[in-house]
């Protein structure tokens, strides 16, 4: 998953709040601000003619995700893209306390803090 920033005010021309990029088979809609796209959607976006024009002017910017600190098990670098319920499931499977500490530092949601604190306590008590 990557974040695509759509800034309609940067191009020097008036652009809509929503940007629809349509090819013969696919359609990507971006809203002003941050848009989270999976890899297949990013490929569709990058293949579109408008992407090249808008990326040169700064209207569209792809922000590469931070590299995971635990590449062997595919742990995400943060949990911001996940709902609290989905993040709790990911937290419950993680056993590396360093990754849990990084996730806690990078998130602001109370439910995430509580889930991480509980998981760390469980790990210290010997749970797997």
Backbone atoms as SQL, in Angstrom:
CREATE TABLE atoms (id INTEGER PRIMARY KEY, chain TEXT, resi INTEGER, resn TEXT, atom TEXT, x REAL, y REAL, z REAL);
INSERT INTO atoms VALUES
  (1, 'A', 1, 'UNK', 'N', 0.845, -1.173, 0.000),
  (2, 'A', 1, 'UNK', 'CA', 0.000, 0.000, 0.000),
  (3, 'A', 1, 'UNK', 'C', 0.889, 1.235, 0.000),
  (4, 'A', 2, 'UNK', 'N', 0.488, 2.221, -0.780),
  (5, 'A', 2, 'UNK', 'CA', 1.212, 3.481, -0.853),
  (6, 'A', 2, 'UNK', 'C', 0.232, 4.625, -0.692),
  (7, 'A', 3, 'UNK', 'N', 0.750, 5.746, -0.289),
  (8, 'A', 3, 'UNK', 'CA', -0.069, 6.933, -0.147),
  (9, 'A', 3, 'UNK', 'C', 0.206, 7.853, -1.324),
  (10, 'A', 4, 'UNK', 'N', -0.859, 8.295, -1.957),
  (11, 'A', 4, 'UNK', 'CA', -0.758, 9.245, -3.057),
  (12, 'A', 4, 'UNK', 'C', -1.344, 10.556, -2.565),
  (13, 'A', 5, 'UNK', 'N', -0.549, 11.605, -2.644),
  (14, 'A', 5, 'UNK', 'CA', -1.000, 12.930, -2.229),
  (15, 'A', 5, 'UNK', 'C', -1.491, 13.665, -3.467),
  (16, 'A', 6, 'UNK', 'N', -2.743, 14.105, -3.420),
  (17, 'A', 6, 'UNK', 'CA', -3.324, 14.906, -4.498),
  (18, 'A', 6, 'UNK', 'C', -3.483, 16.323, -3.969),
  (19, 'A', 7, 'UNK', 'N', -2.737, 17.251, -4.563),
  (20, 'A', 7, 'UNK', 'CA', -2.778, 18.651, -4.145),
  (21, 'A', 7, 'UNK', 'C', -3.208, 19.488, -5.343),
  (22, 'A', 8, 'UNK', 'N', -4.520, 19.710, -5.506),
  (23, 'A', 8, 'UNK', 'CA', -5.012, 20.399, -6.697),
  (24, 'A', 8, 'UNK', 'C', -4.575, 21.857, -6.801),
  (25, 'A', 9, 'UNK', 'N', -4.054, 22.438, -5.737),
  (26, 'A', 9, 'UNK', 'CA', -3.650, 23.840, -5.763),
  (27, 'A', 9, 'UNK', 'C', -2.229, 24.046, -6.292),
  (28, 'A', 10, 'UNK', 'N', -1.460, 22.967, -6.457),
  (29, 'A', 10, 'UNK', 'CA', -0.055, 23.093, -6.830),
  (30, 'A', 10, 'UNK', 'C', 0.188, 23.236, -8.318),
  (31, 'A', 11, 'UNK', 'N', -0.703, 22.844, -9.162),
  (32, 'A', 11, 'UNK', 'CA', -0.431, 22.779, -10.586),
  (33, 'A', 11, 'UNK', 'C', -0.429, 24.096, -11.328),
  (34, 'A', 12, 'UNK', 'N', -0.830, 25.168, -10.685),
  (35, 'A', 12, 'UNK', 'CA', -0.900, 26.445, -11.370),
  (36, 'A', 12, 'UNK', 'C', -2.152, 26.580, -12.224),
  (37, 'A', 13, 'UNK', 'N', -2.964, 25.525, -12.234),
  (38, 'A', 13, 'UNK', 'CA', -4.249, 25.566, -12.936),
  (39, 'A', 13, 'UNK', 'C', -5.324, 25.138, -11.953),
  (40, 'A', 14, 'UNK', 'N', -6.542, 25.468, -12.258),
  (41, 'A', 14, 'UNK', 'CA', -7.645, 25.094, -11.357),
  (42, 'A', 14, 'UNK', 'C', -8.035, 23.641, -11.610),
  (43, 'A', 15, 'UNK', 'N', -7.875, 22.814, -10.587),
  (44, 'A', 15, 'UNK', 'CA', -8.226, 21.401, -10.680),
  (45, 'A', 15, 'UNK', 'C', -9.358, 21.099, -9.705),
  (46, 'A', 16, 'UNK', 'N', -10.175, 20.100, -10.012),
  (47, 'A', 16, 'UNK', 'CA', -11.296, 19.763, -9.123),
  (48, 'A', 16, 'UNK', 'C', -10.833, 19.141, -7.810),
  (49, 'A', 17, 'UNK', 'N', -11.714, 19.157, -6.840),
  (50, 'A', 17, 'UNK', 'CA', -11.425, 18.545, -5.548),
  (51, 'A', 17, 'UNK', 'C', -11.236, 17.036, -5.681),
  (52, 'A', 18, 'UNK', 'N', -11.955, 16.450, -6.637),
  (53, 'A', 18, 'UNK', 'CA', -11.814, 15.016, -6.916),
  (54, 'A', 18, 'UNK', 'C', -11.183, 14.868, -8.291),
  (55, 'A', 19, 'UNK', 'N', -10.232, 13.978, -8.427),
  (56, 'A', 19, 'UNK', 'CA', -9.573, 13.734, -9.703),
  (57, 'A', 19, 'UNK', 'C', -9.907, 12.316, -10.137),
  (58, 'A', 20, 'UNK', 'N', -10.600, 12.196, -11.263),
  (59, 'A', 20, 'UNK', 'CA', -10.938, 10.884, -11.804),
  (60, 'A', 20, 'UNK', 'C', -9.975, 10.563, -12.931),
  (61, 'A', 21, 'UNK', 'N', -9.273, 9.466, -12.802),
  (62, 'A', 21, 'UNK', 'CA', -8.365, 8.998, -13.842),
  (63, 'A', 21, 'UNK', 'C', -8.939, 7.694, -14.370),
  (64, 'A', 22, 'UNK', 'N', -9.371, 7.713, -15.624),
  (65, 'A', 22, 'UNK', 'CA', -10.046, 6.560, -16.193),
  (66, 'A', 22, 'UNK', 'C', -9.274, 6.040, -17.399),
  (67, 'A', 23, 'UNK', 'N', -9.083, 4.749, -17.442),
  (68, 'A', 23, 'UNK', 'CA', -8.521, 4.095, -18.619),
  (69, 'A', 23, 'UNK', 'C', -9.644, 3.268, -19.227),
  (70, 'A', 24, 'UNK', 'N', -9.335, 2.478, -20.231),
  (71, 'A', 24, 'UNK', 'CA', -10.374, 1.665, -20.860),
  (72, 'A', 24, 'UNK', 'C', -11.001, 0.677, -19.889),
  (73, 'A', 25, 'UNK', 'N', -10.211, 0.181, -18.926),
  (74, 'A', 25, 'UNK', 'CA', -10.716, -0.857, -18.032),
  (75, 'A', 25, 'UNK', 'C', -10.837, -0.432, -16.579),
  (76, 'A', 26, 'UNK', 'N', -10.048, 0.567, -16.155),
  (77, 'A', 26, 'UNK', 'CA', -10.003, 0.901, -14.742),
  (78, 'A', 26, 'UNK', 'C', -10.302, 2.375, -14.503),
  (79, 'A', 27, 'UNK', 'N', -10.666, 2.655, -13.249),
  (80, 'A', 27, 'UNK', 'CA', -10.940, 4.024, -12.851),
  (81, 'A', 27, 'UNK', 'C', -10.387, 4.229, -11.442),
  (82, 'A', 28, 'UNK', 'N', -9.626, 5.288, -11.278),
  (83, 'A', 28, 'UNK', 'CA', -9.085, 5.657, -9.971),
  (84, 'A', 28, 'UNK', 'C', -9.631, 7.037, -9.643),
  (85, 'A', 29, 'UNK', 'N', -10.193, 7.192, -8.455),
  (86, 'A', 29, 'UNK', 'CA', -10.663, 8.497, -8.013),
  (87, 'A', 29, 'UNK', 'C', -9.837, 8.924, -6.813),
  (88, 'A', 30, 'UNK', 'N', -9.258, 10.104, -6.906),
  (89, 'A', 30, 'UNK', 'CA', -8.453, 10.641, -5.821),
  (90, 'A', 30, 'UNK', 'C', -9.160, 11.857, -5.242),
  (91, 'A', 31, 'UNK', 'N', -9.141, 11.974, -3.937),
  (92, 'A', 31, 'UNK', 'CA', -9.689, 13.157, -3.278),
  (93, 'A', 31, 'UNK', 'C', -8.524, 14.060, -2.907),
  (94, 'A', 32, 'UNK', 'N', -8.814, 15.300, -2.691),
  (95, 'A', 32, 'UNK', 'CA', -7.781, 16.238, -2.281),
  (96, 'A', 32, 'UNK', 'C', -7.183, 15.776, -0.958),
  (97, 'A', 33, 'UNK', 'N', -5.871, 15.676, -0.878),
  (98, 'A', 33, 'UNK', 'CA', -5.193, 15.206, 0.330),
  (99, 'A', 33, 'UNK', 'C', -4.608, 13.826, 0.121),
  (100, 'A', 34, 'UNK', 'N', -4.541, 13.042, 1.187),
  (101, 'A', 34, 'UNK', 'CA', -3.918, 11.711, 1.149),
  (102, 'A', 34, 'UNK', 'C', -4.908, 10.654, 0.680),
  (103, 'A', 35, 'UNK', 'N', -4.453, 9.797, -0.212),
  (104, 'A', 35, 'UNK', 'CA', -5.237, 8.683, -0.732),
  (105, 'A', 35, 'UNK', 'C', -4.404, 7.426, -0.566),
  (106, 'A', 36, 'UNK', 'N', -4.953, 6.394, 0.050),
  (107, 'A', 36, 'UNK', 'CA', -4.229, 5.147, 0.260),
  (108, 'A', 36, 'UNK', 'C', -4.624, 4.172, -0.844),
  (109, 'A', 37, 'UNK', 'N', -3.642, 3.779, -1.652),
  (110, 'A', 37, 'UNK', 'CA', -3.888, 2.888, -2.781),
  (111, 'A', 37, 'UNK', 'C', -3.050, 1.635, -2.647),
  (112, 'A', 38, 'UNK', 'N', -3.626, 0.507, -3.062),
  (113, 'A', 38, 'UNK', 'CA', -2.817, -0.710, -3.066),
  (114, 'A', 38, 'UNK', 'C', -1.929, -0.693, -4.306),
  (115, 'A', 39, 'UNK', 'N', -1.014, -1.629, -4.385),
  (116, 'A', 39, 'UNK', 'CA', -0.015, -1.628, -5.456),
  (117, 'A', 39, 'UNK', 'C', -0.637, -1.697, -6.846),
  (118, 'A', 40, 'UNK', 'N', -1.712, -2.460, -7.008),
  (119, 'A', 40, 'UNK', 'CA', -2.339, -2.557, -8.333),
  (120, 'A', 40, 'UNK', 'C', -2.951, -1.217, -8.750),
  (121, 'A', 41, 'UNK', 'N', -3.534, -0.495, -7.797),
  (122, 'A', 41, 'UNK', 'CA', -4.097, 0.816, -8.107),
  (123, 'A', 41, 'UNK', 'C', -3.003, 1.831, -8.439),
  (124, 'A', 42, 'UNK', 'N', -1.867, 1.727, -7.758),
  (125, 'A', 42, 'UNK', 'CA', -0.742, 2.624, -8.046),
  (126, 'A', 42, 'UNK', 'C', -0.241, 2.378, -9.470),
  (127, 'A', 43, 'UNK', 'N', -0.185, 1.122, -9.898),
  (128, 'A', 43, 'UNK', 'CA', 0.249, 0.811, -11.261),
  (129, 'A', 43, 'UNK', 'C', -0.712, 1.398, -12.287),
  (130, 'A', 44, 'UNK', 'N', -2.011, 1.310, -12.013),
  (131, 'A', 44, 'UNK', 'CA', -3.011, 1.909, -12.903),
  (132, 'A', 44, 'UNK', 'C', -2.797, 3.414, -12.970),
  (133, 'A', 45, 'UNK', 'N', -2.596, 4.023, -11.821),
  (134, 'A', 45, 'UNK', 'CA', -2.373, 5.464, -11.753),
  (135, 'A', 45, 'UNK', 'C', -1.128, 5.868, -12.545),
  (136, 'A', 46, 'UNK', 'N', -0.046, 5.150, -12.357),
  (137, 'A', 46, 'UNK', 'CA', 1.205, 5.491, -13.021),
  (138, 'A', 46, 'UNK', 'C', 1.142, 5.287, -14.534),
  (139, 'A', 47, 'UNK', 'N', 0.247, 4.437, -15.007),
  (140, 'A', 47, 'UNK', 'CA', 0.103, 4.197, -16.441),
  (141, 'A', 47, 'UNK', 'C', -0.732, 5.277, -17.119),
  (142, 'A', 48, 'UNK', 'N', -1.424, 6.087, -16.358),
  (143, 'A', 48, 'UNK', 'CA', -2.308, 7.106, -16.914),
  (144, 'A', 48, 'UNK', 'C', -1.494, 8.321, -17.377),
  (145, 'A', 49, 'UNK', 'N', -1.862, 8.877, -18.537),
  (146, 'A', 49, 'UNK', 'CA', -1.158, 10.045, -19.088),
  (147, 'A', 49, 'UNK', 'C', -1.157, 11.225, -18.124),
  (148, 'A', 50, 'UNK', 'N', -2.269, 11.445, -17.451),
  (149, 'A', 50, 'UNK', 'CA', -2.377, 12.592, -16.537),
  (150, 'A', 50, 'UNK', 'C', -1.421, 12.468, -15.359),
  (151, 'A', 51, 'UNK', 'N', -1.091, 11.250, -14.965),
  (152, 'A', 51, 'UNK', 'CA', -0.177, 11.066, -13.838),
  (153, 'A', 51, 'UNK', 'C', 1.176, 11.725, -14.130),
  (154, 'A', 52, 'UNK', 'N', 1.698, 11.481, -15.304),
  (155, 'A', 52, 'UNK', 'CA', 3.020, 12.019, -15.652),
  (156, 'A', 52, 'UNK', 'C', 3.008, 13.545, -15.644),
  (157, 'A', 53, 'UNK', 'N', 1.971, 14.120, -16.194),
  (158, 'A', 53, 'UNK', 'CA', 1.835, 15.581, -16.217),
  (159, 'A', 53, 'UNK', 'C', 1.692, 16.138, -14.803),
  (160, 'A', 54, 'UNK', 'N', 0.833, 15.535, -14.012),
  (161, 'A', 54, 'UNK', 'CA', 0.570, 16.037, -12.660),
  (162, 'A', 54, 'UNK', 'C', 1.713, 15.748, -11.687),
  (163, 'A', 55, 'UNK', 'N', 2.442, 14.669, -11.897),
  (164, 'A', 55, 'UNK', 'CA', 3.556, 14.380, -10.988),
  (165, 'A', 55, 'UNK', 'C', 4.706, 15.369, -11.217),
  (166, 'A', 56, 'UNK', 'N', 4.864, 15.854, -12.431),
  (167, 'A', 56, 'UNK', 'CA', 5.922, 16.830, -12.715),
  (168, 'A', 56, 'UNK', 'C', 5.632, 18.183, -12.083),
  (169, 'A', 57, 'UNK', 'N', 4.348, 18.520, -11.949),
  (170, 'A', 57, 'UNK', 'CA', 3.987, 19.815, -11.368),
  (171, 'A', 57, 'UNK', 'C', 3.781, 19.750, -9.863),
  (172, 'A', 58, 'UNK', 'N', 3.829, 18.549, -9.293),
  (173, 'A', 58, 'UNK', 'CA', 3.642, 18.405, -7.856),
  (174, 'A', 58, 'UNK', 'C', 2.205, 18.214, -7.430),
  (175, 'A', 59, 'UNK', 'N', 1.293, 18.132, -8.384),
  (176, 'A', 59, 'UNK', 'CA', -0.119, 17.910, -8.057),
  (177, 'A', 59, 'UNK', 'C', -0.308, 16.509, -7.479),
  (178, 'A', 60, 'UNK', 'N', 0.400, 15.530, -8.036),
  (179, 'A', 60, 'UNK', 'CA', 0.346, 14.148, -7.543),
  (180, 'A', 60, 'UNK', 'C', 1.727, 13.728, -7.062),
  (181, 'A', 61, 'UNK', 'N', 1.763, 13.183, -5.866),
  (182, 'A', 61, 'UNK', 'CA', 3.007, 12.689, -5.294),
  (183, 'A', 61, 'UNK', 'C', 2.744, 11.334, -4.665),
  (184, 'A', 62, 'UNK', 'N', 3.568, 10.355, -5.026),
  (185, 'A', 62, 'UNK', 'CA', 3.460, 9.032, -4.398),
  (186, 'A', 62, 'UNK', 'C', 4.464, 8.992, -3.259),
  (187, 'A', 63, 'UNK', 'N', 3.960, 8.699, -2.078),
  (188, 'A', 63, 'UNK', 'CA', 4.813, 8.602, -0.899),
  (189, 'A', 63, 'UNK', 'C', 5.033, 7.127, -0.633),
  (190, 'A', 64, 'UNK', 'N', 6.263, 6.692, -0.769),
  (191, 'A', 64, 'UNK', 'CA', 6.582, 5.284, -0.534),
  (192, 'A', 64, 'UNK', 'C', 6.440, 4.986, 0.951),
  (193, 'A', 65, 'UNK', 'N', 5.867, 3.844, 1.277),
  (194, 'A', 65, 'UNK', 'CA', 5.752, 3.501, 2.695),
  (195, 'A', 65, 'UNK', 'C', 7.128, 3.285, 3.302),
  (196, 'A', 66, 'UNK', 'N', 7.220, 3.522, 4.583),
  (197, 'A', 66, 'UNK', 'CA', 8.487, 3.272, 5.265),
  (198, 'A', 66, 'UNK', 'C', 8.759, 1.780, 5.266),
  (199, 'A', 67, 'UNK', 'N', 10.009, 1.444, 5.167),
  (200, 'A', 67, 'UNK', 'CA', 10.386, 0.034, 5.153),
  (201, 'A', 67, 'UNK', 'C', 10.091, -0.564, 6.519),
  (202, 'A', 68, 'UNK', 'N', 9.500, -1.725, 6.515),
  (203, 'A', 68, 'UNK', 'CA', 9.186, -2.419, 7.754),
  (204, 'A', 68, 'UNK', 'C', 10.453, -2.711, 8.540),
  (205, 'A', 69, 'UNK', 'N', 10.348, -2.632, 9.847),
  (206, 'A', 69, 'UNK', 'CA', 11.500, -2.965, 10.670),
  (207, 'A', 69, 'UNK', 'C', 11.647, -4.472, 10.822),
  (208, 'A', 70, 'UNK', 'N', 10.662, -5.224, 10.351),
  (209, 'A', 70, 'UNK', 'CA', 10.706, -6.673, 10.477),
  (210, 'A', 70, 'UNK', 'C', 10.282, -7.294, 9.151),
  (211, 'A', 71, 'UNK', 'N', 11.156, -7.197, 8.160),
  (212, 'A', 71, 'UNK', 'CA', 10.830, -7.623, 6.804),
  (213, 'A', 71, 'UNK', 'C', 10.563, -9.126, 6.692),
  (214, 'A', 72, 'UNK', 'N', 11.135, -9.941, 7.586),
  (215, 'A', 72, 'UNK', 'CA', 10.934, -11.385, 7.484),
  (216, 'A', 72, 'UNK', 'C', 9.460, -11.781, 7.625),
  (217, 'A', 73, 'UNK', 'N', 8.754, -11.129, 8.523),
  (218, 'A', 73, 'UNK', 'CA', 7.364, -11.533, 8.721),
  (219, 'A', 73, 'UNK', 'C', 6.381, -10.566, 8.083),
  (220, 'A', 74, 'UNK', 'N', 6.877, -9.559, 7.359),
  (221, 'A', 74, 'UNK', 'CA', 5.999, -8.658, 6.643),
  (222, 'A', 74, 'UNK', 'C', 5.226, -7.705, 7.532),
  (223, 'A', 75, 'UNK', 'N', 5.722, -7.395, 8.712),
  (224, 'A', 75, 'UNK', 'CA', 5.029, -6.472, 9.611),
  (225, 'A', 75, 'UNK', 'C', 4.982, -5.084, 8.984),
  (226, 'A', 76, 'UNK', 'N', 3.823, -4.425, 9.011),
  (227, 'A', 76, 'UNK', 'CA', 3.751, -3.073, 8.465),
  (228, 'A', 76, 'UNK', 'C', 4.563, -2.093, 9.308),
  (229, 'A', 77, 'UNK', 'N', 4.984, -0.988, 8.698),
  (230, 'A', 77, 'UNK', 'CA', 5.791, -0.014, 9.427),
  (231, 'A', 77, 'UNK', 'C', 4.960, 0.775, 10.429),
  (232, 'A', 78, 'UNK', 'N', 3.659, 0.883, 10.187),
  (233, 'A', 78, 'UNK', 'CA', 2.749, 1.484, 11.167),
  (234, 'A', 78, 'UNK', 'C', 1.349, 0.934, 10.932),
  (235, 'A', 79, 'UNK', 'N', 0.433, 1.323, 11.795),
  (236, 'A', 79, 'UNK', 'CA', -0.924, 0.770, 11.728),
  (237, 'A', 79, 'UNK', 'C', -1.965, 1.808, 11.302),
  (238, 'A', 80, 'UNK', 'N', -1.524, 2.944, 10.815),
  (239, 'A', 80, 'UNK', 'CA', -2.433, 4.046, 10.483),
  (240, 'A', 80, 'UNK', 'C', -3.452, 3.686, 9.412),
  (241, 'A', 81, 'UNK', 'N', -3.084, 2.802, 8.506),
  (242, 'A', 81, 'UNK', 'CA', -3.987, 2.443, 7.416),
  (243, 'A', 81, 'UNK', 'C', -5.056, 1.432, 7.834),
  (244, 'A', 82, 'UNK', 'N', -4.973, 0.937, 9.062),
  (245, 'A', 82, 'UNK', 'CA', -5.882, -0.112, 9.532),
  (246, 'A', 82, 'UNK', 'C', -6.890, 0.453, 10.522),
  (247, 'A', 83, 'UNK', 'N', -8.088, -0.111, 10.504),
  (248, 'A', 83, 'UNK', 'CA', -9.063, 0.234, 11.538),
  (249, 'A', 83, 'UNK', 'C', -8.539, -0.309, 12.860),
  (250, 'A', 84, 'UNK', 'N', -9.086, 0.164, 13.960),
  (251, 'A', 84, 'UNK', 'CA', -8.638, -0.321, 15.273),
  (252, 'A', 84, 'UNK', 'C', -8.853, -1.826, 15.383),
  (253, 'A', 85, 'UNK', 'N', -9.997, -2.321, 14.914),
  (254, 'A', 85, 'UNK', 'CA', -10.262, -3.768, 15.001),
  (255, 'A', 85, 'UNK', 'C', -9.244, -4.574, 14.206),
  (256, 'A', 86, 'UNK', 'N', -8.938, -4.132, 12.969),
  (257, 'A', 86, 'UNK', 'CA', -7.953, -4.841, 12.161),
  (258, 'A', 86, 'UNK', 'C', -6.562, -4.740, 12.788),
  (259, 'A', 87, 'UNK', 'N', -6.233, -3.570, 13.309),
  (260, 'A', 87, 'UNK', 'CA', -4.927, -3.365, 13.939),
  (261, 'A', 87, 'UNK', 'C', -4.785, -4.246, 15.181),
  (262, 'A', 88, 'UNK', 'N', -5.850, -4.406, 15.945),
  (263, 'A', 88, 'UNK', 'CA', -5.791, -5.259, 17.136),
  (264, 'A', 88, 'UNK', 'C', -5.426, -6.691, 16.762),
  (265, 'A', 89, 'UNK', 'N', -5.950, -7.150, 15.647),
  (266, 'A', 89, 'UNK', 'CA', -5.634, -8.506, 15.181),
  (267, 'A', 89, 'UNK', 'C', -4.151, -8.609, 14.807),
  (268, 'A', 90, 'UNK', 'N', -3.632, -7.600, 14.136),
  (269, 'A', 90, 'UNK', 'CA', -2.214, -7.582, 13.758),
  (270, 'A', 90, 'UNK', 'C', -1.339, -7.517, 15.004),
  (271, 'A', 91, 'UNK', 'N', -1.723, -6.680, 15.943),
  (272, 'A', 91, 'UNK', 'CA', -0.972, -6.529, 17.197),
  (273, 'A', 91, 'UNK', 'C', -0.920, -7.855, 17.948),
  (274, 'A', 92, 'UNK', 'N', -2.053, -8.560, 17.982),
  (275, 'A', 92, 'UNK', 'CA', -2.123, -9.833, 18.693),
  (276, 'A', 92, 'UNK', 'C', -1.216, -10.904, 18.124),
  (277, 'A', 93, 'UNK', 'N', -0.819, -10.754, 16.865),
  (278, 'A', 93, 'UNK', 'CA', 0.062, -11.740, 16.227),
  (279, 'A', 93, 'UNK', 'C', 1.537, -11.352, 16.307),
  (280, 'A', 94, 'UNK', 'N', 1.821, -10.109, 16.665),
  (281, 'A', 94, 'UNK', 'CA', 3.216, -9.639, 16.690),
  (282, 'A', 94, 'UNK', 'C', 3.879, -10.011, 18.003),
  (283, 'A', 95, 'UNK', 'N', 5.104, -10.532, 17.908),
  (284, 'A', 95, 'UNK', 'CA', 5.821, -10.909, 19.122),
  (285, 'A', 95, 'UNK', 'C', 7.103, -10.100, 19.327),
  (286, 'A', 96, 'UNK', 'N', 7.407, -9.198, 18.425),
  (287, 'A', 96, 'UNK', 'CA', 8.603, -8.363, 18.535),
  (288, 'A', 96, 'UNK', 'C', 8.228, -7.068, 19.269),
  (289, 'A', 97, 'UNK', 'N', 8.731, -6.922, 20.483),
  (290, 'A', 97, 'UNK', 'CA', 8.361, -5.751, 21.290),
  (291, 'A', 97, 'UNK', 'C', 8.896, -4.445, 20.706),
  (292, 'A', 98, 'UNK', 'N', 9.972, -4.515, 19.935),
  (293, 'A', 98, 'UNK', 'CA', 10.483, -3.302, 19.285),
  (294, 'A', 98, 'UNK', 'C', 9.501, -2.789, 18.241),
  (295, 'A', 99, 'UNK', 'N', 8.935, -3.693, 17.467),
  (296, 'A', 99, 'UNK', 'CA', 7.933, -3.296, 16.473),
  (297, 'A', 99, 'UNK', 'C', 6.697, -2.741, 17.170),
  (298, 'A', 100, 'UNK', 'N', 6.277, -3.397, 18.231),
  (299, 'A', 100, 'UNK', 'CA', 5.119, -2.900, 18.980),
  (300, 'A', 100, 'UNK', 'C', 5.378, -1.481, 19.497),
  (301, 'A', 101, 'UNK', 'N', 6.590, -1.231, 19.973),
  (302, 'A', 101, 'UNK', 'CA', 6.944, 0.110, 20.471),
  (303, 'A', 101, 'UNK', 'C', 6.918, 1.136, 19.346),
  (304, 'A', 102, 'UNK', 'N', 7.388, 0.756, 18.172),
  (305, 'A', 102, 'UNK', 'CA', 7.361, 1.667, 17.019),
  (306, 'A', 102, 'UNK', 'C', 5.919, 1.978, 16.635),
  (307, 'A', 103, 'UNK', 'N', 5.073, 0.945, 16.577),
  (308, 'A', 103, 'UNK', 'CA', 3.664, 1.166, 16.237),
  (309, 'A', 103, 'UNK', 'C', 3.007, 2.100, 17.236),
  (310, 'A', 104, 'UNK', 'N', 3.298, 1.907, 18.517),
  (311, 'A', 104, 'UNK', 'CA', 2.678, 2.749, 19.551),
  (312, 'A', 104, 'UNK', 'C', 3.114, 4.196, 19.383),
  (313, 'A', 105, 'UNK', 'N', 4.371, 4.391, 19.076),
  (314, 'A', 105, 'UNK', 'CA', 4.906, 5.744, 18.911),
  (315, 'A', 105, 'UNK', 'C', 4.301, 6.452, 17.699),
  (316, 'A', 106, 'UNK', 'N', 4.008, 5.693, 16.639),
  (317, 'A', 106, 'UNK', 'CA', 3.521, 6.280, 15.390),
  (318, 'A', 106, 'UNK', 'C', 2.012, 6.452, 15.325),
  (319, 'A', 107, 'UNK', 'N', 1.274, 5.946, 16.296),
  (320, 'A', 107, 'UNK', 'CA', -0.185, 6.037, 16.262),
  (321, 'A', 107, 'UNK', 'C', -0.679, 6.967, 17.350),
  (322, 'A', 108, 'UNK', 'N', -1.904, 7.433, 17.202),
  (323, 'A', 108, 'UNK', 'CA', -2.480, 8.355, 18.187),
  (324, 'A', 108, 'UNK', 'C', -3.793, 7.843, 18.779),
  (325, 'A', 109, 'UNK', 'N', -4.229, 6.673, 18.360),
  (326, 'A', 109, 'UNK', 'CA', -5.538, 6.172, 18.794),
  (327, 'A', 109, 'UNK', 'C', -5.443, 5.408, 20.116),
  (328, 'A', 110, 'UNK', 'N', -6.370, 5.727, 21.003),
  (329, 'A', 110, 'UNK', 'CA', -6.404, 5.121, 22.338),
  (330, 'A', 110, 'UNK', 'C', -6.531, 3.597, 22.253),
  (331, 'A', 111, 'UNK', 'N', -7.374, 3.101, 21.355),
  (332, 'A', 111, 'UNK', 'CA', -7.567, 1.658, 21.209),
  (333, 'A', 111, 'UNK', 'C', -6.290, 0.939, 20.804),
  (334, 'A', 112, 'UNK', 'N', -5.479, 1.596, 19.993),
  (335, 'A', 112, 'UNK', 'CA', -4.201, 1.014, 19.578),
  (336, 'A', 112, 'UNK', 'C', -3.246, 0.975, 20.766),
  (337, 'A', 113, 'UNK', 'N', -3.181, 2.085, 21.522),
  (338, 'A', 113, 'UNK', 'CA', -2.325, 2.123, 22.712),
  (339, 'A', 113, 'UNK', 'C', -2.670, 0.991, 23.660),
  (340, 'A', 114, 'UNK', 'N', -3.963, 0.836, 23.928),
  (341, 'A', 114, 'UNK', 'CA', -4.404, -0.198, 24.867),
  (342, 'A', 114, 'UNK', 'C', -4.060, -1.597, 24.369),
  (343, 'A', 115, 'UNK', 'N', -4.281, -1.851, 23.078),
  (344, 'A', 115, 'UNK', 'CA', -3.991, -3.173, 22.517),
  (345, 'A', 115, 'UNK', 'C', -2.491, -3.473, 22.563),
  (346, 'A', 116, 'UNK', 'N', -1.679, -2.475, 22.255),
  (347, 'A', 116, 'UNK', 'CA', -0.226, -2.684, 22.287),
  (348, 'A', 116, 'UNK', 'C', 0.250, -2.906, 23.718),
  (349, 'A', 117, 'UNK', 'N', -0.245, -2.089, 24.648),
  (350, 'A', 117, 'UNK', 'CA', 0.153, -2.249, 26.053),
  (351, 'A', 117, 'UNK', 'C', -0.224, -3.635, 26.571),
  (352, 'A', 118, 'UNK', 'N', -1.404, -4.103, 26.203),
  (353, 'A', 118, 'UNK', 'CA', -1.847, -5.431, 26.626),
  (354, 'A', 118, 'UNK', 'C', -0.962, -6.510, 26.003),
  (355, 'A', 119, 'UNK', 'N', -0.638, -6.357, 24.728),
  (356, 'A', 119, 'UNK', 'CA', 0.199, -7.359, 24.039),
  (357, 'A', 119, 'UNK', 'C', 1.600, -7.406, 24.655),
  (358, 'A', 120, 'UNK', 'N', 2.170, -6.258, 24.932),
  (359, 'A', 120, 'UNK', 'CA', 3.509, -6.213, 25.555),
  (360, 'A', 120, 'UNK', 'C', 3.465, -6.883, 26.927),
  (361, 'A', 121, 'UNK', 'N', 2.425, -6.601, 27.718),
  (362, 'A', 121, 'UNK', 'CA', 2.288, -7.236, 29.032),
  (363, 'A', 121, 'UNK', 'C', 2.156, -8.748, 28.901),
  (364, 'A', 122, 'UNK', 'N', 1.372, -9.206, 27.908),
  (365, 'A', 122, 'UNK', 'CA', 1.219, -10.640, 27.673),
  (366, 'A', 122, 'UNK', 'C', 2.552, -11.283, 27.293),
  (367, 'A', 123, 'UNK', 'N', 3.324, -10.597, 26.440),
  (368, 'A', 123, 'UNK', 'CA', 4.619, -11.132, 26.028),
  (369, 'A', 123, 'UNK', 'C', 5.579, -11.209, 27.206),
  (370, 'A', 124, 'UNK', 'N', 5.556, -10.204, 28.063),
  (371, 'A', 124, 'UNK', 'CA', 6.428, -10.217, 29.244),
  (372, 'A', 124, 'UNK', 'C', 6.035, -11.326, 30.207),
  (373, 'A', 125, 'UNK', 'N', 4.747, -11.676, 30.207),
  (374, 'A', 125, 'UNK', 'CA', 4.264, -12.746, 31.077),
  (375, 'A', 125, 'UNK', 'C', 4.514, -14.133, 30.459),
  (376, 'A', 126, 'UNK', 'N', 5.058, -14.152, 29.242),
  (377, 'A', 126, 'UNK', 'CA', 5.391, -15.430, 28.635),
  (378, 'A', 126, 'UNK', 'C', 4.444, -15.913, 27.557),
  (379, 'A', 127, 'UNK', 'N', 3.463, -15.145, 27.204),
  (380, 'A', 127, 'UNK', 'CA', 2.532, -15.545, 26.138),
  (381, 'A', 127, 'UNK', 'C', 3.217, -15.435, 24.793),
  (382, 'A', 128, 'UNK', 'N', 2.740, -16.197, 23.850),
  (383, 'A', 128, 'UNK', 'CA', 3.296, -16.131, 22.471),
  (384, 'A', 128, 'UNK', 'C', 2.281, -15.607, 21.525);
